[in-house]
Amino acid sequence: MVFEEIKITWGGETFTCPPDRVWKMIRHLEKSGVSIPNISSTEGITDKCEALSECLKFLGMKEAPEADEVYEQLFSGNEVNLAEIMLSLQMMVVPPNIRRQALNMSPEEAEKKADEAKKKPAKRQKKTKAS
């Protein structure tokens, strides 16, 4: 499996996305207009709120909050651990093997690797002739 199980708790209920459905959930987010890069960055709070709303809908929550309701919870002082939920969303879009590699690198190594990746040309796929 490329992905791991994702658990999101909202309104006292825990919703689970099994590994084989994470990719479909990410596709659902993209089709709903959510910016995947903004989920995995430290910016883009409205995208994260939209993502949480859409994830809960995807996972079958009957009365899932809309994005503006999620945003409102940021300021309500309720016992909703949005930081943990947002981290789960960020981790969802990064395959676990990539995440583990990144966690084992120093910031300098990660920056060097990113620079090297920018310099390498993309691998070209061989074209097959139609018969």
Summary of the structure (lengths in Angstrom):
residues: 131
radius of gyration: 17.7
end to end distance: 34.4
largest distance: 65.0
contacts: 303
relative contact order: 0.13
helix: 53%
strand: 8%
